[in-house]
């Protein structure tokens, strides 16, 4: 009695498997790349907050610290190649010697820019906070 084969005379289903698996593998690769780029953007914002806190702690006054932190954060994000559709830098704390200054950076980044796929995927708000202790031996007014 002859046997009925569903996959053709040789049992070859390779092209069919390739047609199904290649798009799935490419989609998974794209997701891994998108996740990596988003994580990298998070670390860039964390670095910008850290250097902003160091800059603010080196200033003599709260106004000078806020302006210096803003300038340093802008330079850090621009140097890292992260383009924010909107960003904010808030500086707070105690500017007395031995006090603590805290800088919070918030950056709204387009996911199309972050993933590198060029698809309109919306945006994501990246936020980081860093603190720095002010030197107890520094001169100037608190």
QUIBELTA-V781118 format. One record per run of one state. SS is the DSSP state (helix for helix, strand for strand, loop for the rest). FROM is the first residue (numbers start at 1). TO is the last residue. If there is no record, write none. Layout:
# QUIBELTA-V781118
[[SS	FROM	TO] [SS	FROM	TO]]
This chain:
# QUIBELTA-V781118
[[loop	1	13] [helix	14	58] [loop	59	61] [helix	62	80] [loop	81	85] [strand	86	93] [loop	94	99] [strand	100	110] [helix	111	115] [loop	116	122] [strand	123	133] [loop	134	142]]
